[in-house]
Amino acid sequence: MNATNESKDERTEKVRSDDLIVVVVWTIMLLYALLANLLILVGIVRSSTMRSATSYWFIISIAMCDILMTIVSLGHLVPATAFHDTYLEKTSSRNIIMIFFYDLFWYTGVVQLGLMALNRFVSIVYPMEYKHIFSRSRTLYMILFGYILGLCVSLPTLFDCCHTLWDSETYVTIYEKPDTLYKYVDMTVNSLSLIMMIISYAVIIYKVRESGKAMAKYQLTIRTRQQNALMNGVPLSSQMNGCGRTSSVRPPRSQVSKKEMRLFIQFFVVSLVFLLTWTTWQWLPHMSSSKWAYFVMTSLFFINNSVNPTVYLLFNTQLRRELHYLLCRHHAISTAQNKKHSLFGKTGTTSNKVETNITRFDVTKSLVDQGGSMSSQSHTTTDEHVRPQQLLIKNMAYIDNNTNISAV
């Protein structure tokens, strides 16, 4: 009997230590995700350029979904994992409702990722149609459609047939009824968004690759024709002025700008993390039933919340510059003031130099006047008198015209 109690106590201690590790890791991840997404929102809202671009509206929407999912995780999943039944019963209404809100923002974020891929597709493949398709009003309707679709998909979890619960023992969400048909709805929504992302980014990569090939071919043609023209004795200036065949070559159209490519890379990496998260959710349970495998699955969802802002902070120089000014405002202001003071110091030094030059100008003028009066008294215009006067005025950077002196 004592041995049995000791084994239970050891098992309890082991579970507590495991729970402590999980809670600490998740808390750190979620706090970082919350802070990073808040910074993204503040940085975009503060910049008039970014908040007026419709492509950044999808970033704002996804950041809001990540923030709300993070709040649900910190307020519900983490405490339930730490205290188990003391904090939450698995089949309680509170558990059902909180997971419903988590699913609402998850599905909304998934739809936003698909729309974001479509945004990049139109921007790079059909740039002339971008402003028409993703106008302000249409973009708002698309984002609103994402929230409505997310609500419709998550609503069934409030009914008995489709309850989704948080299991604090295995560190994962589960279906109350494993054979529920709702899991196919979940699979369909995630799969459709994933297919949209794969097709959009595949076409974009192909477009960028073909554009790069066309530009390389154009540059090779230009270099070859310039070399042939030089061998034939045609100067390079004539080629550039349109006298040769080089001028008839036109650069390829629809070149992808660096700004569009940077946004494409950001969205592509975010979508790639979503792909990893969702596919792991699908196949990992079939490979292992360990709670640590489920811990990895759930951790990937939290990583997905934190990867979005991390990618934007790493690749988006405009957003990083805005946040640097926000966080280091006092340092930036003091630096600007120091530059201003140093500029005023230089201005003061310049004014002192000007005053010195004016004094030297007055002395020079008096000397010249004296020399002119002496020459008029003696009525001599020999080179011995004129040459020293001209040399003095030349070195002082002034011009003499019959003793009329003016500064240059």
C-alpha positions as CSV (number, residue, x, y, z in Angstrom):
1,M,0.0,0.0,0.0
2,N,2.8,2.4,0.9
3,A,4.6,1.5,-2.3
4,T,1.5,2.3,-4.3
5,N,1.1,5.6,-2.6
6,E,4.8,6.4,-3.2
7,S,4.4,5.6,-6.9
8,K,1.4,7.8,-7.2
9,D,3.3,10.6,-5.5
10,E,6.2,10.2,-7.9
11,R,3.8,10.2,-10.8
12,T,2.2,13.3,-9.5
13,E,5.5,15.1,-9.1
14,K,6.5,14.0,-12.6
15,V,3.2,15.4,-14.0
16,R,3.7,18.7,-12.1
17,S,7.2,19.1,-13.3
18,D,6.0,18.4,-16.9
19,D,3.2,20.9,-16.5
20,L,5.6,23.5,-15.1
21,I,7.9,23.1,-18.2
22,V,5.0,23.4,-20.5
23,V,3.5,26.4,-18.8
24,V,6.8,28.3,-18.7
25,V,7.6,27.6,-22.3
26,W,4.1,28.6,-23.5
27,T,3.9,31.7,-21.4
28,I,7.2,33.0,-22.8
29,M,6.1,32.2,-26.4
30,L,2.7,33.8,-25.9
31,L,4.0,36.9,-24.2
32,Y,6.4,37.4,-27.0
33,A,3.6,36.9,-29.6
34,L,1.4,39.4,-27.8
35,L,4.1,42.1,-27.6
36,A,5.3,41.6,-31.1
37,N,1.8,41.8,-32.6
38,L,1.0,44.9,-30.6
39,L,4.2,46.5,-31.9
40,I,3.2,45.6,-35.5
41,L,-0.2,47.3,-35.0
42,V,1.2,50.4,-33.5
43,G,4.0,50.7,-36.2
44,I,1.5,50.4,-39.1
45,V,-1.1,52.7,-37.5
46,R,1.6,55.4,-36.9
47,S,2.8,55.4,-40.5
48,S,0.5,57.1,-42.9
49,T,2.1,55.4,-45.9
50,M,1.6,51.9,-44.5
51,R,-1.9,52.3,-43.1
52,S,-3.0,53.7,-46.4
53,A,-1.8,50.7,-48.4
54,T,-4.4,48.0,-48.6
55,S,-1.9,45.2,-48.5
56,Y,-1.0,46.2,-44.9
57,W,-4.7,46.0,-43.9
58,F,-4.4,42.2,-44.1
59,I,-1.3,42.3,-41.9
60,I,-3.4,44.4,-39.4
61,S,-6.2,41.9,-39.5
62,I,-4.0,38.9,-39.0
63,A,-2.2,40.6,-36.2
64,M,-5.5,41.3,-34.5
65,C,-6.5,37.6,-34.8
66,D,-3.1,36.6,-33.4
67,I,-3.5,39.0,-30.5
68,L,-7.0,37.6,-29.6
69,M,-5.9,34.0,-29.9
70,T,-2.9,34.8,-27.6
71,I,-5.2,36.4,-25.0
72,V,-7.4,33.3,-25.1
73,S,-4.4,31.1,-24.7
74,L,-2.9,33.1,-21.8
75,G,-6.3,33.5,-20.0
76,H,-7.6,29.9,-20.6
77,L,-5.2,27.3,-22.0
78,V,-2.2,28.1,-19.8
79,P,-4.0,28.3,-16.4
80,A,-6.0,25.1,-17.3
81,T,-2.7,23.3,-18.0
82,A,-1.2,24.6,-14.8
83,F,-4.1,23.8,-12.4
84,H,-6.2,21.2,-14.3
85,D,-9.5,20.4,-12.8
86,T,-9.0,23.0,-10.0
87,Y,-9.2,25.7,-12.6
88,L,-11.4,24.1,-15.3
89,E,-13.4,21.0,-15.9
90,K,-12.9,19.5,-19.4
91,T,-16.6,19.4,-20.4
92,S,-17.6,22.7,-18.8
93,S,-19.4,25.4,-20.8
94,R,-16.5,27.8,-20.2
95,N,-14.1,25.4,-21.9
96,I,-16.5,25.1,-24.9
97,I,-17.0,28.9,-25.2
98,M,-13.3,29.8,-24.9
99,I,-12.3,27.2,-27.5
100,F,-15.1,28.6,-29.8
101,F,-13.5,32.0,-29.6
102,Y,-10.1,30.6,-30.3
103,D,-11.4,28.7,-33.4
104,L,-13.2,31.9,-34.5
105,F,-10.0,33.8,-34.7
106,W,-8.0,30.9,-36.0
107,Y,-10.4,30.3,-39.0
108,T,-10.5,34.1,-39.6
109,G,-6.7,34.2,-39.7
110,V,-6.6,31.2,-42.1
111,V,-9.0,33.0,-44.5
112,Q,-7.0,36.2,-44.3
113,L,-3.8,34.2,-45.2
114,G,-5.6,33.0,-48.4
115,L,-6.7,36.5,-49.2
116,M,-3.2,37.8,-48.6
117,A,-1.8,35.3,-51.1
118,L,-4.4,36.5,-53.6
119,N,-3.3,40.1,-52.9
120,R,0.3,39.3,-53.7
121,F,-0.8,37.3,-56.8
122,V,-2.7,40.2,-58.3
123,S,0.0,42.7,-57.3
124,I,2.8,40.9,-59.0
125,V,1.1,39.0,-61.9
126,Y,-1.5,41.6,-62.8
127,P,-0.2,44.9,-61.4
128,M,-2.3,47.1,-63.7
129,E,-5.5,45.6,-62.2
130,Y,-4.3,45.7,-58.6
131,K,-5.9,49.1,-57.6
132,H,-9.2,48.1,-59.2
133,I,-9.4,44.7,-57.5
134,F,-8.0,45.7,-54.2
135,S,-9.5,49.1,-53.8
136,R,-10.2,50.4,-50.3
137,S,-13.9,49.4,-50.3
138,R,-13.3,45.9,-51.8
139,T,-10.4,45.2,-49.4
140,L,-12.6,46.1,-46.5
141,Y,-15.3,43.7,-47.8
142,M,-12.8,40.9,-48.2
143,I,-11.6,41.3,-44.6
144,L,-15.1,41.4,-43.4
145,F,-15.9,38.3,-45.4
146,G,-13.0,36.6,-43.6
147,Y,-14.5,37.3,-40.2
148,I,-18.0,36.3,-41.3
149,L,-16.7,33.0,-42.7
150,G,-14.6,32.4,-39.6
151,L,-17.7,32.9,-37.4
152,C,-19.8,30.5,-39.6
153,V,-17.2,27.8,-39.5
154,S,-16.6,28.0,-35.7
155,L,-20.3,28.3,-34.7
156,P,-21.0,24.5,-34.9
157,T,-18.5,24.0,-32.0
158,L,-21.2,25.4,-29.7
159,F,-23.5,22.5,-30.4
160,D,-23.3,19.0,-28.8
161,C,-22.3,17.3,-32.1
162,C,-19.2,19.4,-32.6
163,H,-17.8,20.4,-29.2
164,T,-14.1,21.1,-29.2
165,L,-12.4,20.9,-25.8
166,W,-9.1,21.7,-24.2
167,D,-7.5,18.6,-22.7
168,S,-5.0,19.8,-20.1
169,E,-3.7,16.2,-19.6
170,T,-2.4,15.8,-23.1
171,Y,-1.8,19.5,-23.9
172,V,-4.0,19.6,-27.0
173,T,-7.6,20.4,-28.1
174,I,-9.8,17.4,-28.8
175,Y,-13.3,16.7,-30.2
176,E,-15.7,15.6,-27.5
177,K,-17.0,13.0,-30.0
178,P,-14.0,11.7,-32.0
179,D,-16.3,10.6,-34.9
180,T,-17.9,14.0,-35.5
181,L,-18.3,15.2,-39.0
182,Y,-17.2,18.6,-38.0
183,K,-13.5,17.6,-38.5
184,Y,-14.2,17.5,-42.2
185,V,-15.4,21.0,-42.1
186,D,-12.2,22.0,-40.4
187,M,-10.2,20.1,-42.9
188,T,-12.0,21.7,-45.9
189,V,-11.6,25.3,-44.8
190,N,-7.9,24.9,-44.0
191,S,-7.3,22.9,-47.2
192,L,-9.0,25.5,-49.4
193,S,-7.0,28.3,-48.0
194,L,-3.9,26.3,-48.3
195,I,-4.6,25.4,-51.9
196,M,-5.1,29.1,-52.7
197,M,-1.8,30.0,-51.1
198,I,0.1,27.2,-53.0
199,I,-1.4,28.2,-56.4
200,S,-0.8,31.9,-55.8
201,Y,2.7,31.6,-54.6
202,A,3.6,29.0,-57.2
203,V,2.5,31.3,-60.0
204,I,4.3,34.3,-58.4
205,I,7.6,32.3,-58.2
206,Y,7.2,31.3,-61.8
207,K,6.5,34.9,-62.8
208,V,9.5,36.2,-60.9
209,R,11.7,33.5,-62.4
210,E,10.6,34.3,-66.0
211,S,11.0,38.0,-65.3
212,G,14.6,37.4,-64.1
213,K,15.4,35.3,-67.2
214,A,14.0,38.1,-69.5
215,M,16.1,40.7,-67.7
216,A,19.2,38.6,-67.9
217,K,18.6,38.0,-71.6
218,Y,18.1,41.7,-72.2
219,Q,21.3,42.6,-70.4
220,L,23.3,40.0,-72.3
221,T,21.9,41.3,-75.6
222,I,22.9,44.9,-74.7
223,R,26.5,43.8,-73.7
224,T,26.9,41.7,-76.9
225,R,25.7,44.5,-79.2
226,Q,27.9,47.1,-77.4
227,Q,31.0,44.9,-77.8
228,N,30.2,44.3,-81.5
229,A,29.7,48.0,-82.1
230,L,33.0,48.8,-80.4
231,M,34.8,46.3,-82.5
232,N,33.3,47.9,-85.6
233,G,34.6,51.3,-84.5
234,V,31.3,52.8,-83.3
235,P,31.9,54.9,-80.1
236,L,29.9,54.2,-77.0
237,S,28.5,57.7,-77.0
238,S,27.0,57.2,-80.4
239,Q,25.4,53.9,-79.2
240,M,23.8,55.6,-76.2
241,N,22.5,58.5,-78.4
242,G,20.6,56.1,-80.6
243,C,23.0,55.8,-83.5
244,G,23.4,52.0,-83.2
245,R,21.2,48.9,-82.9
246,T,21.5,49.0,-79.1
247,S,18.9,51.7,-78.8
248,S,16.3,49.5,-80.6
249,V,16.4,46.9,-77.8
250,R,13.6,47.5,-75.2
251,P,13.8,46.3,-71.6
252,P,11.3,43.6,-70.6
253,R,8.0,44.8,-69.3
254,S,6.3,44.0,-66.0
255,Q,9.4,43.9,-63.9
256,V,8.7,43.1,-60.2
257,S,9.7,45.9,-57.9
258,K,11.9,45.3,-54.9
259,K,9.1,46.5,-52.6
260,E,6.6,44.0,-54.0
261,M,9.2,41.3,-53.7
262,R,9.9,42.1,-50.0
263,L,6.1,41.9,-49.3
264,F,5.9,38.6,-51.2
265,I,8.7,37.1,-49.2
266,Q,7.1,38.2,-45.9
267,F,3.7,36.7,-46.8
268,F,5.3,33.6,-48.3
269,V,7.2,32.8,-45.1
270,V,4.1,33.4,-42.9
271,S,2.1,31.1,-45.2
272,L,4.9,28.5,-45.0
273,V,4.7,28.4,-41.2
274,F,0.9,28.0,-41.4
275,L,1.5,25.0,-43.8
276,L,3.9,23.4,-41.3
277,T,1.5,24.0,-38.4
278,W,-1.6,22.5,-40.1
279,T,0.1,19.5,-41.7
280,T,1.8,18.7,-38.4
281,W,-1.7,18.8,-36.8
282,Q,-2.9,16.3,-39.4
283,W,-0.2,13.7,-39.4
284,L,1.6,13.8,-36.1
285,P,-1.2,12.2,-34.0
286,H,-1.0,9.2,-36.3
287,M,2.7,8.8,-35.6
288,S,2.7,9.2,-31.9
289,S,0.2,9.4,-29.0
290,S,2.6,10.9,-26.6
291,K,1.6,14.1,-24.8
292,W,4.9,15.6,-25.9
293,A,3.9,15.1,-29.5
294,Y,0.7,17.0,-28.7
295,F,2.8,19.6,-26.9
296,V,4.8,20.1,-30.1
297,M,1.5,20.4,-32.1
298,T,0.1,23.0,-29.8
299,S,3.4,24.9,-29.6
300,L,3.4,25.2,-33.4
301,F,0.1,27.1,-33.2
302,F,1.7,29.5,-30.7
303,I,4.8,29.8,-32.9
304,N,2.4,30.6,-35.8
305,N,1.1,33.5,-33.7
306,S,4.6,34.9,-33.1
307,V,6.2,34.2,-36.5
308,N,3.9,36.7,-38.3
309,P,5.2,39.8,-36.5
310,T,8.8,38.4,-36.4
311,V,8.9,38.1,-40.2
312,Y,7.5,41.6,-40.7
313,L,10.0,43.0,-38.2
314,L,13.0,41.3,-39.9
315,F,12.1,42.0,-43.6
316,N,10.1,45.2,-43.5
317,T,12.6,48.1,-43.2
318,Q,9.8,50.8,-43.2
319,L,8.0,49.2,-40.3
320,R,11.3,48.6,-38.4
321,R,12.2,52.3,-38.9
322,E,8.9,53.4,-37.5
323,L,9.2,51.2,-34.5
324,H,12.8,52.3,-33.9
325,Y,11.6,55.9,-33.8
326,L,8.7,55.0,-31.5
327,L,10.9,53.1,-29.0
328,C,13.9,55.4,-29.2
329,R,12.1,58.7,-29.6
330,H,14.0,60.5,-26.8
331,H,17.3,59.3,-28.2
332,A,16.4,60.4,-31.7
333,I,15.2,63.8,-30.4
334,S,18.4,64.3,-28.5
335,T,20.5,63.3,-31.5
336,A,18.6,65.8,-33.7
337,Q,19.1,68.5,-31.1
338,N,22.8,67.8,-30.9
339,K,23.0,68.0,-34.7
340,K,21.1,71.3,-34.5
341,H,23.5,72.7,-31.9
342,S,26.5,71.6,-33.9
343,L,25.0,73.2,-37.0
344,F,24.5,76.4,-35.1
345,G,28.1,76.1,-33.9
346,K,29.3,75.8,-37.4
347,T,27.1,78.7,-38.5
348,G,28.7,80.8,-35.7
349,T,32.1,79.8,-36.8
350,T,31.2,80.7,-40.4
351,S,29.8,84.1,-39.3
352,N,33.1,84.7,-37.4
353,K,35.0,83.9,-40.6
354,V,32.8,86.3,-42.5
355,E,33.4,89.0,-40.0
356,T,37.2,88.4,-40.3
357,N,37.0,88.5,-44.0
358,I,35.0,91.8,-43.9
359,T,37.7,93.3,-41.6
360,R,40.4,92.1,-44.0
361,F,38.4,93.6,-46.8
362,D,38.3,97.0,-45.1
363,V,42.0,96.9,-44.4
364,T,42.7,95.9,-48.0
365,K,40.4,98.6,-49.3
366,S,42.1,101.3,-47.3
367,L,45.5,100.1,-48.5
368,V,44.3,100.1,-52.1
369,D,42.9,103.6,-51.7
370,Q,46.2,104.8,-50.3
371,G,48.0,103.2,-53.2
372,G,45.6,104.8,-55.6
373,S,46.1,108.3,-54.1
374,M,49.9,107.9,-54.2
375,S,49.8,106.9,-57.9
376,S,47.5,109.8,-58.7
377,Q,50.0,112.2,-57.0
378,S,53.0,110.9,-58.9
379,H,51.1,110.4,-62.2
380,T,53.0,107.1,-62.7
381,T,51.4,103.8,-63.9
382,T,54.5,101.6,-64.0
383,D,54.2,97.8,-63.5
384,E,56.1,98.2,-60.2
385,H,53.1,99.9,-58.7
386,V,50.2,98.1,-60.4
387,R,51.5,94.5,-60.1
388,P,51.7,94.4,-56.2
389,Q,48.2,95.9,-56.0
390,Q,46.7,93.3,-58.4
391,L,48.4,90.5,-56.6
392,L,47.1,91.6,-53.2
393,I,43.5,91.9,-54.5
394,K,43.7,88.6,-56.2
395,N,44.8,86.7,-53.1
396,M,42.0,88.3,-51.1
397,A,39.5,87.1,-53.7
398,Y,38.3,90.5,-54.8
399,I,38.2,92.2,-58.2
400,D,39.7,95.6,-59.0
401,N,38.1,97.8,-61.7
402,N,39.7,101.3,-61.5
403,T,39.9,101.0,-57.7
404,N,36.2,100.0,-57.5
405,I,36.3,96.8,-55.3
406,S,33.4,94.4,-55.1
407,A,33.3,91.0,-53.3
408,V,32.8,87.9,-55.4
